[in-house]
Amino acid sequence: MTITTVLFLLAIIAIGFTCTYAIPTSFLLEERIVFGALLGTVIVSVLGFFVAWATSVNGKMILITTGFLFICSTPLLIKNQLVIKADAASFLTRFKLGWRDNRCPKPVLLLIAISSILSARILHISFGKSPSGGVTAAHLSVFGDWSAHLAYASSFAFSDNFPPELPTAAGESFSYHFGVDWFAAMFVPLGLDIFVSLQVSTFFLSIFLPPMLYFGFQRFTSNHRSAMLAVLVFLLSGGTAAVYRFLFTDLPEEGFSVFGDLPRSYAFDGFDRNWVDNAVTGFLYPQRPTLIGFSAVIFVIILLWENRKERSSPAYLYAGLFTGLLPIFHVFAFGTLILLSVIWAAMHRRKQWGLYLVPALAIGLPIVLWQWPDRDGTEWHFLWMLGKSSWNTNMWNFLWFWLLNTGVFIPIAILGILRSTTEIRKHALPILAFLIIPNIAIWHFWPGNNAKYVIIFLLLAAPFVGEVIEKLLSKGGVKCFVAVGLIFSLTFTGFLDIWRAVDQTTSPYPVEYLSGSDLMVGEWVRENTKSSSVFASANTNTHPIRVLTGRSVISGFPGRLNDLGKDWYSRDQDLRKIYGKENDFKVSLAKYGTDYVVFGPLERQNYGFAGSKSRWIENQALPDGIRIVYDRGGYQIYDVSEINE
């Protein structure tokens, strides 16, 4: 990490920290720092995006963005200097308090320390060097989901993707919440490569998430111990699969040495029986938008909750403006907040809700409509996975599905909500909607995406689970043992999966992600082709053209395109025509404005070519208007741009 990167991150926190003083709500110093990291990320990303659109993705863009925001925030900083000094003095005073005191900031520092250590370890080993001089991937989330995120970030960093188009489907709108990948791209002009940019941006966002959860959960629990337990049961969620698979299968067979090489993921079984993955290894790291989305949901709820009695109009307006930007970063966070706020507004019927909903919808809805997929994957289907995968449609399977995937979380959460104060209970009951939503329809082309609603329920219901467990712990005796058993059952599966993520030697990882030849061809393409070029390449999970150059391709991985509502099948058939050099292959090339065709190991594997050369060379001389421009390391690249002229 370069010194300019560190300064940029500090600038983000400073800008966001200062902005918290524009909100007419009293916060603690440590809250302002954590909230500031989120606010700064969103503000710097949004302004930087438009500056880059007007200029380019370079150091000048970073300087203009941060400089302008510093100039704008300086008067606010000067105006509140006495308040800042008072906040700092309060922090030092409270730091001297004991751990049991709810005002003590030490639990927050502990959460930041733990999340920093774990995040640093997981991200440090996420990419490595392969024997061929290429890159290895140390976890499924990196090999799988991060292939898409690398392509998205690279499209901004190396191909000036403005206005945004989906780089994995040339010519299509960017129907994905790309904000967190744009944030990663902003680190490339600071001297980081695209891999480190994803690592650094993920690390920055991940270390502030646990304290954000803690601050939010504190509002709905009786003490900080309940809030800490809530953070624990959410981040270590994963159901009860490990109770059987580990305790009764893997541990007896392998002994305690199994901890050195865990043979499987326990919260995830390849989408057979387990469909709700661990919050950390299944959502926060692979699905990077959740790093901003989960924090944003908690932050806005804190704002609305703190102003429920004061009815501060500016606070509602601020929350509404912030919410309106969320579809760029996490559309599910936007939907969550709109759904909850509409219900709460119907309950209270105060004019302040208009100040929240009007800007939130005015800004957010156009973004959502722009992102809306071309095809609708909704299918009415009751009780989610029952009747799909290996789950049968009966009441026993329904109960077993939820016990396996979420353990006893749901009944404890409902109990906690019912036992809470009248005011809290009234506001908490609507979160049960996030259990109903995935059980009335398959909302996306892939049924596994319904888990995104369940994880939001787990996020919002966690403080009530933490409260119930803390009450049992505090009573001692048999109830204390029950509480320990509940903690174990709710966190053991997630603990094992996170332990597996920090172990670099867990089979089958690390695996080669990109070879040395892949890196060479990626570098050549970046330096020798226009950023607007369109490539034909194999539509596999990962490919150097997508990951390393950000150039648009005819088709990325079909599963992801289908998930985004794109017509992956037609694109796949066009690729087969091109690589099979069928009679109308030139029509397929022209259809997408293709500039280059790539023949490499993945193309030969996908389209049945033997040998190191392409069929275009083996069968006959190159067709008119086509010339080879790159031929090394098992790769040939053909310039076909003249065909489209």
C-alpha positions as CSV (number, residue, x, y, z in Angstrom):
1,M,0.0,0.0,0.0
2,T,1.4,3.4,-1.0
3,I,1.5,6.5,1.2
4,T,-0.9,8.2,-1.2
5,T,-3.4,5.4,-0.6
6,V,-3.2,5.8,3.1
7,L,-3.7,9.6,2.8
8,F,-6.7,9.0,0.5
9,L,-8.3,6.7,3.0
10,L,-7.7,9.2,5.8
11,A,-9.2,11.9,3.6
12,I,-12.3,9.8,3.1
13,I,-12.7,9.3,6.9
14,A,-12.0,13.0,7.6
15,I,-14.6,14.2,5.0
16,G,-17.2,11.8,6.3
17,F,-16.4,12.7,9.9
18,T,-16.9,16.4,9.3
19,C,-20.2,15.7,7.4
20,T,-21.7,14.1,10.6
21,Y,-21.7,17.5,12.2
22,A,-24.1,18.7,9.5
23,I,-26.7,16.2,10.9
24,P,-28.6,17.8,13.8
25,T,-28.2,14.6,15.9
26,S,-25.9,14.0,18.9
27,F,-23.3,11.3,18.3
28,L,-20.3,10.1,20.2
29,L,-16.8,10.7,18.8
30,E,-16.3,7.0,17.9
31,E,-19.7,6.9,16.2
32,R,-18.8,9.9,14.1
33,I,-15.6,8.2,13.0
34,V,-17.3,5.0,12.0
35,F,-20.3,6.8,10.4
36,G,-17.7,9.1,8.7
37,A,-16.0,6.1,7.0
38,L,-19.3,5.1,5.4
39,L,-20.4,8.7,4.5
40,G,-17.0,9.6,3.2
41,T,-16.9,6.5,1.0
42,V,-20.3,7.3,-0.5
43,I,-19.7,11.0,-1.0
44,V,-16.2,10.6,-2.4
45,S,-17.3,7.8,-4.7
46,V,-20.3,9.7,-6.1
47,L,-18.5,13.0,-6.7
48,G,-15.4,11.1,-8.0
49,F,-17.6,9.2,-10.4
50,F,-18.9,12.4,-12.1
51,V,-15.4,14.1,-12.0
52,A,-14.0,11.0,-13.7
53,W,-16.8,11.0,-16.3
54,A,-15.9,14.6,-17.1
55,T,-12.1,14.0,-17.1
56,S,-10.7,10.5,-16.8
57,V,-9.8,7.9,-14.1
58,N,-6.4,9.4,-13.0
59,G,-4.6,11.1,-10.2
60,K,-6.1,14.5,-11.2
61,M,-9.6,13.1,-10.6
62,I,-8.6,12.0,-7.1
63,L,-7.1,15.4,-6.4
64,I,-10.1,17.4,-7.7
65,T,-12.6,15.2,-5.7
66,T,-10.8,15.3,-2.4
67,G,-9.7,18.9,-2.7
68,F,-13.2,20.1,-3.5
69,L,-14.7,18.2,-0.6
70,F,-12.1,19.4,1.8
71,I,-12.8,23.0,0.8
72,C,-16.5,22.5,1.2
73,S,-16.2,20.8,4.6
74,T,-13.7,23.2,6.1
75,P,-16.3,25.8,7.2
76,L,-18.3,23.1,8.9
77,L,-15.1,21.9,10.7
78,I,-14.3,25.4,11.9
79,K,-17.9,26.0,13.0
80,N,-17.9,22.9,15.2
81,Q,-14.4,22.9,16.6
82,L,-15.6,23.4,20.1
83,V,-18.1,20.5,19.8
84,I,-15.3,18.3,18.4
85,K,-13.1,19.2,21.4
86,A,-15.9,18.3,23.7
87,D,-16.5,15.0,21.9
88,A,-12.8,14.2,22.2
89,A,-12.7,15.0,25.9
90,S,-15.8,12.9,26.4
91,F,-14.1,10.0,24.6
92,L,-11.0,10.2,26.9
93,T,-13.2,10.3,30.0
94,R,-15.3,7.4,28.9
95,F,-12.2,5.4,27.9
96,K,-11.2,5.2,31.6
97,L,-14.5,3.5,32.5
98,G,-14.7,-0.2,33.1
99,W,-15.7,-2.7,30.4
100,R,-19.1,-3.3,32.0
101,D,-20.1,0.4,31.6
102,N,-22.3,0.9,28.6
103,R,-20.6,4.2,27.9
104,C,-17.1,2.7,27.6
105,P,-15.7,2.8,24.0
106,K,-13.4,-0.1,24.5
107,P,-15.8,-2.7,22.9
108,V,-15.8,-0.6,19.8
109,L,-12.0,-0.6,19.6
110,L,-12.0,-4.3,20.3
111,L,-14.3,-4.9,17.3
112,I,-12.2,-2.8,15.0
113,A,-9.0,-4.7,16.1
114,I,-10.6,-8.1,15.6
115,S,-12.1,-7.2,12.3
116,S,-8.8,-5.6,11.1
117,I,-6.8,-8.8,12.0
118,L,-9.3,-11.2,10.4
119,S,-9.9,-9.0,7.3
120,A,-6.2,-8.5,6.8
121,R,-5.5,-12.2,7.0
122,I,-8.4,-13.2,4.6
123,L,-7.5,-10.5,2.1
124,H,-3.7,-11.0,2.3
125,I,-4.0,-14.6,1.1
126,S,-6.9,-13.9,-1.3
127,F,-4.5,-13.5,-4.2
128,G,-1.0,-15.1,-4.4
129,K,1.6,-15.9,-7.0
130,S,1.4,-19.1,-9.0
131,P,4.4,-21.2,-10.2
132,S,3.8,-20.0,-13.7
133,G,4.2,-16.4,-12.6
134,G,0.4,-15.9,-12.6
135,V,-2.1,-15.3,-9.8
136,T,-3.7,-17.8,-7.4
137,A,-7.1,-17.5,-5.6
138,A,-7.4,-18.7,-2.0
139,H,-11.1,-18.9,-1.6
140,L,-14.3,-19.7,-3.6
141,S,-15.5,-16.1,-3.2
142,V,-12.4,-14.8,-4.9
143,F,-12.4,-17.4,-7.7
144,G,-16.1,-17.0,-8.2
145,D,-17.8,-13.7,-7.4
146,W,-14.6,-11.6,-7.5
147,S,-14.2,-12.5,-11.2
148,A,-17.2,-10.3,-11.9
149,H,-16.1,-7.5,-9.5
150,L,-12.6,-7.4,-11.0
151,A,-14.2,-7.0,-14.5
152,Y,-16.5,-4.2,-13.3
153,A,-13.7,-2.4,-11.4
154,S,-11.3,-2.8,-14.4
155,S,-13.9,-1.4,-16.8
156,F,-13.7,1.9,-14.9
157,A,-10.0,1.9,-14.1
158,F,-8.7,0.9,-17.5
159,S,-11.5,1.5,-20.0
160,D,-13.1,4.7,-18.8
161,N,-16.6,3.1,-18.7
162,F,-18.6,6.3,-18.8
163,P,-21.6,6.3,-19.2
164,P,-21.5,2.9,-17.5
165,E,-22.2,-0.1,-19.7
166,L,-22.0,-3.8,-18.6
167,P,-18.5,-4.8,-19.6
168,T,-19.5,-8.5,-19.6
169,A,-22.2,-7.9,-22.2
170,A,-21.2,-5.4,-24.8
171,G,-23.8,-2.7,-25.4
172,E,-26.0,-3.5,-22.4
173,S,-26.8,-1.1,-19.6
174,F,-25.0,-1.7,-16.3
175,S,-27.8,-3.4,-14.5
176,Y,-25.9,-4.0,-11.3
177,H,-25.1,-1.9,-8.2
178,F,-21.5,-1.1,-9.2
179,G,-20.7,1.6,-6.7
180,V,-18.4,-0.5,-4.5
181,D,-16.4,-1.6,-7.6
182,W,-16.1,2.0,-8.8
183,F,-14.7,2.7,-5.3
184,A,-12.1,0.0,-5.8
185,A,-11.2,1.5,-9.2
186,M,-10.4,4.8,-7.6
187,F,-7.3,3.2,-6.0
188,V,-5.7,2.3,-9.3
189,P,-4.5,5.9,-10.1
190,L,-2.9,5.8,-6.7
191,G,-0.4,3.2,-7.8
192,L,-2.2,0.0,-6.9
193,D,-2.9,-2.9,-9.3
194,I,-6.5,-4.0,-9.7
195,F,-6.1,-7.0,-7.3
196,V,-4.7,-4.9,-4.5
197,S,-7.3,-2.2,-5.2
198,L,-10.1,-4.7,-4.5
199,Q,-8.2,-6.0,-1.4
200,V,-7.6,-2.5,0.1
201,S,-11.2,-1.2,-0.6
202,T,-12.7,-4.4,0.9
203,F,-10.4,-4.1,4.0
204,F,-11.3,-0.5,4.5
205,L,-15.1,-1.2,4.4
206,S,-14.9,-4.4,6.3
207,I,-13.1,-3.1,9.4
208,F,-15.8,-0.5,10.0
209,L,-18.8,-2.8,9.6
210,P,-18.7,-4.6,13.0
211,P,-18.7,-1.3,15.0
212,M,-21.4,0.0,12.8
213,L,-23.5,-3.1,13.6
214,Y,-22.7,-2.6,17.3
215,F,-23.8,1.0,17.3
216,G,-27.1,0.1,15.6
217,F,-27.8,-2.9,17.8
218,Q,-27.1,-0.8,20.9
219,R,-30.2,1.2,20.2
220,F,-32.4,-1.9,20.5
221,T,-30.8,-3.7,23.4
222,S,-30.5,-3.0,27.1
223,N,-26.7,-3.1,27.4
224,H,-23.6,-3.4,25.3
225,R,-23.2,-7.1,26.1
226,S,-26.4,-7.8,24.3
227,A,-25.2,-5.7,21.3
228,M,-21.8,-7.6,21.2
229,L,-23.7,-10.9,21.2
230,A,-25.9,-9.6,18.4
231,V,-22.8,-8.8,16.3
232,L,-21.4,-12.2,17.1
233,V,-24.5,-14.2,16.1
234,F,-24.9,-12.2,12.9
235,L,-21.4,-12.4,11.6
236,L,-21.0,-16.1,12.6
237,S,-24.4,-17.1,11.2
238,G,-24.6,-20.2,9.1
239,G,-27.2,-22.6,10.5
240,T,-26.6,-25.9,12.2
241,A,-25.0,-28.0,9.4
242,A,-21.6,-28.1,11.3
243,V,-23.2,-29.8,14.3
244,Y,-23.7,-32.9,12.2
245,R,-21.1,-32.6,9.4
246,F,-18.2,-31.6,11.6
247,L,-19.0,-33.1,15.1
248,F,-20.3,-36.4,13.9
249,T,-18.4,-36.9,10.6
250,D,-15.3,-34.9,10.0
251,L,-14.0,-34.7,13.6
252,P,-14.3,-38.4,14.4
253,E,-12.7,-39.3,11.1
254,E,-9.8,-36.9,11.1
255,G,-9.3,-36.0,14.7
256,F,-8.3,-32.5,15.8
257,S,-5.9,-32.3,12.9
258,V,-9.0,-31.5,10.8
259,F,-8.7,-27.9,12.0
260,G,-5.6,-27.6,9.9
261,D,-7.4,-28.6,6.7
262,L,-11.1,-28.3,7.0
263,P,-12.5,-30.5,4.1
264,R,-15.5,-28.4,3.3
265,S,-17.6,-25.3,3.8
266,Y,-20.3,-26.0,6.4
267,A,-22.7,-23.2,5.8
268,F,-22.6,-23.9,2.0
269,D,-22.9,-27.3,0.4
270,G,-23.1,-26.4,-3.3
271,F,-26.7,-25.3,-3.1
272,D,-28.3,-28.6,-2.3
273,R,-29.5,-28.4,1.3
274,N,-27.9,-25.2,2.5
275,W,-29.0,-22.0,0.9
276,V,-28.3,-19.3,3.5
277,D,-24.5,-18.9,3.7
278,N,-22.4,-17.4,6.4
279,A,-22.7,-13.6,6.6
280,V,-19.0,-13.1,6.2
281,T,-17.8,-15.8,3.7
282,G,-21.1,-15.9,1.8
283,F,-22.1,-12.3,1.6
284,L,-19.7,-9.6,2.8
285,Y,-16.6,-10.8,1.0
286,P,-18.0,-12.4,-2.2
287,Q,-20.9,-10.0,-2.7
288,R,-19.0,-6.8,-2.1
289,P,-21.9,-4.3,-2.3
290,T,-23.1,-5.7,1.0
291,L,-20.1,-4.0,2.7
292,I,-21.7,-0.7,2.1
293,G,-25.3,-1.9,2.0
294,F,-25.5,-3.5,5.4
295,S,-23.7,-0.5,7.0
296,A,-26.0,1.9,5.2
297,V,-29.1,0.2,6.4
298,I,-27.9,0.4,10.0
299,F,-26.8,4.0,9.7
300,V,-30.1,5.2,8.3
301,I,-32.1,3.3,10.9
302,I,-30.0,4.9,13.6
303,L,-30.7,8.4,12.1
304,L,-34.5,7.7,11.9
305,W,-34.6,6.1,15.4
306,E,-32.7,8.9,17.1
307,N,-35.0,11.5,15.6
308,R,-38.3,9.6,16.1
309,K,-39.2,12.0,19.0
310,E,-37.3,15.2,18.2
311,R,-38.8,15.1,14.7
312,S,-35.8,16.9,13.3
313,S,-36.7,17.8,9.7
314,P,-33.0,18.2,8.5
315,A,-32.2,14.7,9.9
316,Y,-35.0,13.1,7.8
317,L,-33.9,15.1,4.7
318,Y,-30.3,14.0,5.2
319,A,-31.3,10.4,5.6
320,G,-33.5,10.6,2.5
321,L,-30.8,12.1,0.3
322,F,-28.3,9.4,1.5
323,T,-30.9,6.6,0.9
324,G,-31.5,7.9,-2.6
325,L,-27.9,7.2,-3.5
326,L,-27.9,3.6,-2.3
327,P,-29.1,1.9,-5.5
328,I,-25.7,2.7,-6.9
329,F,-24.1,0.8,-4.1
330,H,-26.6,-1.8,-2.9
331,V,-30.1,-1.9,-4.3
332,F,-31.3,-4.3,-1.6
333,A,-30.3,-1.8,1.1
334,F,-32.4,0.8,-0.8
335,G,-35.4,-1.5,-1.0
336,T,-35.1,-2.5,2.7
337,L,-35.1,1.1,3.9
338,I,-38.0,2.2,1.6
339,L,-40.1,-0.8,2.7
340,L,-39.5,-0.2,6.4
341,S,-39.9,3.6,6.2
342,V,-43.2,3.3,4.3
343,I,-44.6,1.0,7.1
344,W,-43.3,3.3,9.8
345,A,-44.7,6.4,8.0
346,A,-48.1,4.7,7.9
347,M,-47.8,4.1,11.6
348,H,-46.9,7.6,12.6
349,R,-48.2,9.9,9.7
350,R,-45.9,12.8,10.4
351,K,-44.8,15.3,7.7
352,Q,-41.2,14.5,8.4
353,W,-41.6,11.2,6.7
354,G,-42.3,13.1,3.5
355,L,-38.9,14.8,3.9
356,Y,-37.3,11.4,4.0
357,L,-39.3,9.5,1.3
358,V,-39.5,12.3,-1.3
359,P,-35.8,12.7,-1.9
360,A,-35.1,9.0,-1.4
361,L,-37.6,8.0,-4.1
362,A,-36.8,11.0,-6.4
363,I,-33.1,10.1,-6.5
364,G,-33.3,6.3,-6.0
365,L,-36.2,5.3,-8.3
366,P,-34.6,6.6,-11.6
367,I,-31.4,4.7,-10.7
368,V,-33.4,1.5,-10.0
369,L,-35.3,1.8,-13.2
370,W,-32.1,2.3,-15.1
371,Q,-30.7,-0.8,-13.5
372,W,-33.9,-2.8,-14.0
373,P,-33.1,-6.1,-15.9
374,D,-34.4,-6.6,-19.4
375,R,-36.2,-9.8,-18.3
376,D,-38.2,-10.5,-15.1
377,G,-37.2,-13.7,-13.3
378,T,-40.1,-13.6,-10.8
379,E,-41.8,-16.9,-10.3
380,W,-44.6,-17.3,-7.7
381,H,-43.5,-20.2,-5.5
382,F,-44.5,-20.7,-1.9
383,L,-42.1,-21.9,0.8
384,W,-39.0,-21.0,-1.1
385,M,-36.8,-24.0,-1.8
386,L,-39.4,-26.7,-1.0
387,G,-40.0,-28.6,-4.2
388,K,-36.6,-27.5,-5.5
389,S,-33.1,-28.9,-5.1
390,S,-33.5,-31.9,-2.8
391,W,-36.2,-30.5,-0.6
392,N,-39.6,-32.1,-0.7
393,T,-42.9,-30.2,-0.2
394,N,-44.1,-31.0,3.3
395,M,-44.2,-29.4,6.7
396,W,-41.3,-31.5,8.1
397,N,-39.0,-30.3,5.2
398,F,-40.1,-26.7,5.8
399,L,-39.2,-26.9,9.5
400,W,-36.0,-28.8,8.8
401,F,-34.9,-26.4,6.0
402,W,-35.0,-23.4,8.4
403,L,-33.4,-25.3,11.3
404,L,-30.6,-26.4,9.0
405,N,-30.1,-23.0,7.4
406,T,-30.7,-20.6,10.3
407,G,-30.8,-22.8,13.4
408,V,-33.0,-21.5,16.2
409,F,-32.3,-17.9,15.2
410,I,-35.9,-17.2,13.9
411,P,-37.8,-18.4,17.0
412,I,-35.4,-16.6,19.4
413,A,-35.7,-13.4,17.3
414,I,-39.5,-13.5,17.4
415,L,-39.3,-14.1,21.2
416,G,-37.0,-11.2,21.6
417,I,-39.2,-8.9,19.5
418,L,-42.3,-9.8,21.5
419,R,-40.5,-9.3,24.8
420,S,-39.1,-5.9,23.9
421,T,-40.7,-2.6,24.8
422,T,-43.9,-1.5,23.1
423,E,-42.1,1.2,21.1
424,I,-39.4,-1.1,19.9
425,R,-41.7,-4.0,19.2
426,K,-44.0,-1.8,17.1
427,H,-41.0,-0.8,14.9
428,A,-39.4,-4.2,14.8
429,L,-42.4,-6.4,13.7
430,P,-42.1,-5.2,10.1
431,I,-38.8,-6.9,9.7
432,L,-40.6,-10.2,9.6
433,A,-41.5,-9.1,6.1
434,F,-38.0,-10.2,5.1
435,L,-39.0,-13.8,6.0
436,I,-42.3,-13.6,4.1
437,I,-40.8,-12.1,0.9
438,P,-38.6,-15.1,0.0
439,N,-41.4,-17.6,0.9
440,I,-44.0,-16.3,-1.6
441,A,-41.9,-16.1,-4.8
442,I,-38.6,-16.7,-6.4
443,W,-37.7,-13.1,-7.1
444,H,-34.7,-13.7,-9.4
445,F,-33.7,-16.1,-12.1
446,W,-31.7,-18.1,-9.7
447,P,-33.6,-19.2,-6.5
448,G,-30.5,-18.9,-4.3
449,N,-30.8,-15.1,-4.5
450,N,-33.8,-15.2,-2.2
451,A,-31.2,-15.7,0.6
452,K,-30.4,-12.0,0.2
453,Y,-33.7,-11.2,1.9
454,V,-33.1,-13.8,4.6
455,I,-29.7,-12.3,5.4
456,I,-31.4,-8.9,5.8
457,F,-33.8,-10.4,8.3
458,L,-30.8,-11.9,10.2
459,L,-29.2,-8.5,10.2
460,L,-32.2,-6.6,11.5
461,A,-33.3,-9.3,14.0
462,A,-29.8,-9.9,15.5
463,P,-30.2,-7.4,18.4
464,F,-33.3,-9.3,19.6
465,V,-31.4,-12.6,19.6
466,G,-28.5,-11.0,21.4
467,E,-30.9,-9.6,24.1
468,V,-32.5,-12.9,24.8
469,I,-29.2,-14.7,25.1
470,E,-27.7,-12.0,27.3
471,K,-30.7,-12.2,29.7
472,L,-30.2,-16.0,30.0
473,L,-26.5,-15.5,30.6
474,S,-27.1,-12.9,33.3
475,K,-29.4,-15.2,35.3
476,G,-26.8,-17.9,35.8
477,G,-27.4,-21.5,36.6
478,V,-29.2,-23.7,34.1
479,K,-30.2,-20.7,32.0
480,C,-26.6,-19.8,31.6
481,F,-25.8,-23.2,30.2
482,V,-28.8,-22.9,27.9
483,A,-27.4,-19.5,26.7
484,V,-24.0,-21.1,26.0
485,G,-25.6,-23.8,24.0
486,L,-27.5,-21.3,22.0
487,I,-24.4,-19.3,21.3
488,F,-22.6,-22.5,20.2
489,S,-25.5,-23.6,17.9
490,L,-25.8,-20.2,16.3
491,T,-22.1,-19.5,15.7
492,F,-20.2,-22.8,15.3
493,T,-20.9,-23.3,11.6
494,G,-20.0,-19.7,10.8
495,F,-16.9,-19.9,13.0
496,L,-15.6,-23.0,11.0
497,D,-16.2,-21.3,7.7
498,I,-14.4,-18.2,8.7
499,W,-11.6,-20.3,10.2
500,R,-11.4,-22.1,6.8
501,A,-11.2,-18.7,5.0
502,V,-8.1,-17.7,7.0
503,D,-6.4,-21.0,6.3
504,Q,-4.3,-20.7,3.1
505,T,-3.9,-24.5,2.8
506,T,-7.5,-25.6,2.9
507,S,-8.2,-28.0,0.0
508,P,-8.7,-27.3,-3.0
509,Y,-7.3,-23.8,-2.5
510,P,-5.2,-22.0,-3.4
511,V,-5.8,-22.7,-7.1
512,E,-4.3,-20.9,-10.2
513,Y,-6.6,-18.1,-11.1
514,L,-4.6,-16.6,-13.9
515,S,-1.4,-17.9,-15.5
516,G,1.7,-16.0,-16.4
517,S,0.6,-16.0,-20.0
518,D,-2.8,-14.6,-18.9
519,L,-1.1,-11.7,-17.3
520,M,1.0,-11.0,-20.4
521,V,-1.9,-10.9,-22.7
522,G,-3.9,-8.7,-20.3
523,E,-1.0,-6.2,-20.2
524,W,-0.6,-6.2,-23.9
525,V,-4.4,-5.5,-24.5
526,R,-4.4,-2.7,-22.0
527,E,-1.4,-1.0,-23.7
528,N,-2.2,-1.7,-27.3
529,T,-6.0,-1.5,-27.8
530,K,-8.5,1.3,-27.4
531,S,-10.4,1.4,-24.2
532,S,-13.7,1.2,-26.2
533,S,-12.7,-2.0,-28.0
534,V,-15.0,-5.0,-27.9
535,F,-13.6,-8.6,-27.7
536,A,-14.9,-12.0,-28.5
537,S,-13.6,-14.4,-25.8
538,A,-14.6,-17.5,-24.0
539,N,-17.6,-16.9,-21.6
540,T,-16.0,-18.7,-18.7
541,N,-16.0,-17.7,-15.1
542,T,-12.7,-15.8,-15.4
543,H,-10.8,-14.5,-18.4
544,P,-7.8,-12.2,-18.6
545,I,-9.5,-9.9,-21.1
546,R,-12.3,-9.2,-18.6
547,V,-10.4,-9.3,-15.3
548,L,-7.2,-7.4,-16.3
549,T,-8.2,-5.0,-19.0
550,G,-11.9,-4.0,-18.4
551,R,-12.6,-4.2,-22.1
552,S,-16.1,-5.1,-23.1
553,V,-16.7,-8.7,-24.3
554,I,-19.6,-10.2,-26.2
555,S,-20.4,-12.5,-23.2
556,G,-19.2,-13.0,-19.7
557,F,-20.1,-16.0,-17.6
558,P,-23.7,-17.1,-18.7
559,G,-24.9,-17.7,-15.1
560,R,-24.1,-14.1,-14.1
561,L,-25.7,-12.6,-17.2
562,N,-28.8,-14.6,-16.6
563,D,-28.9,-13.4,-13.1
564,L,-28.8,-9.8,-14.4
565,G,-31.6,-10.5,-16.8
566,K,-29.5,-10.5,-19.9
567,D,-30.0,-12.7,-23.0
568,W,-27.0,-14.9,-22.4
569,Y,-28.1,-17.6,-24.7
570,S,-28.1,-15.5,-27.9
571,R,-24.6,-14.2,-27.0
572,D,-23.4,-17.8,-26.3
573,Q,-24.7,-18.9,-29.7
574,D,-23.0,-16.0,-31.5
575,L,-19.7,-16.9,-29.8
576,R,-20.0,-20.4,-31.1
577,K,-20.7,-19.2,-34.6
578,I,-17.6,-16.9,-34.4
579,Y,-15.3,-19.6,-33.1
580,G,-16.7,-22.3,-35.4
581,K,-16.3,-19.8,-38.3
582,E,-19.7,-20.6,-39.5
583,N,-21.0,-19.0,-42.7
584,D,-22.6,-16.0,-41.0
585,F,-19.9,-15.5,-38.3
586,K,-19.2,-12.1,-39.7
587,V,-22.8,-11.1,-38.9
588,S,-22.2,-12.1,-35.3
589,L,-19.0,-10.1,-35.2
590,A,-20.8,-7.0,-36.6
591,K,-23.8,-7.4,-34.3
592,Y,-21.7,-6.3,-31.3
593,G,-19.2,-4.1,-33.1
594,T,-16.4,-6.6,-32.3
595,D,-12.9,-5.4,-32.7
596,Y,-10.8,-8.4,-31.6
597,V,-11.2,-12.2,-31.4
598,V,-9.2,-14.0,-28.8
599,F,-7.9,-17.6,-29.1
600,G,-6.3,-18.9,-25.9
601,P,-6.5,-21.9,-23.6
602,L,-10.0,-21.2,-22.5
603,E,-11.3,-20.8,-26.1
604,R,-9.7,-24.0,-27.2
605,Q,-11.2,-25.8,-24.1
606,N,-14.6,-24.3,-24.5
607,Y,-15.0,-24.6,-28.3
608,G,-13.3,-27.9,-28.9
609,F,-10.0,-26.8,-30.5
610,A,-7.0,-29.1,-30.4
611,G,-3.4,-27.8,-30.6
612,S,-2.0,-24.4,-29.8
613,K,-3.3,-22.6,-32.9
614,S,-6.8,-21.5,-33.8
615,R,-9.1,-23.1,-36.3
616,W,-8.9,-19.9,-38.4
617,I,-5.2,-20.6,-39.1
618,E,-5.5,-24.4,-39.3
619,N,-8.3,-24.5,-41.9
620,Q,-7.3,-21.9,-44.4
621,A,-5.8,-18.4,-44.8
622,L,-7.2,-15.6,-42.8
623,P,-10.5,-14.2,-44.2
624,D,-10.3,-10.8,-45.8
625,G,-10.2,-7.9,-43.3
626,I,-8.8,-10.1,-40.4
627,R,-5.2,-10.0,-39.2
628,I,-3.3,-11.5,-36.3
629,V,-1.8,-8.9,-33.9
630,Y,-0.7,-11.0,-31.0
631,D,0.7,-14.6,-30.9
632,R,2.6,-15.7,-27.8
633,G,2.1,-17.8,-24.7
634,G,-0.7,-19.9,-26.3
635,Y,-2.7,-16.8,-27.2
636,Q,-3.6,-15.4,-30.6
637,I,-5.6,-12.2,-31.0
638,Y,-7.1,-11.2,-34.3
639,D,-8.0,-7.7,-35.3
640,V,-11.5,-8.0,-37.0
641,S,-12.4,-4.3,-36.8
642,E,-12.2,-3.9,-40.6
643,I,-15.1,-6.2,-41.0
644,N,-17.4,-3.8,-39.1
645,E,-16.3,-0.7,-41.1
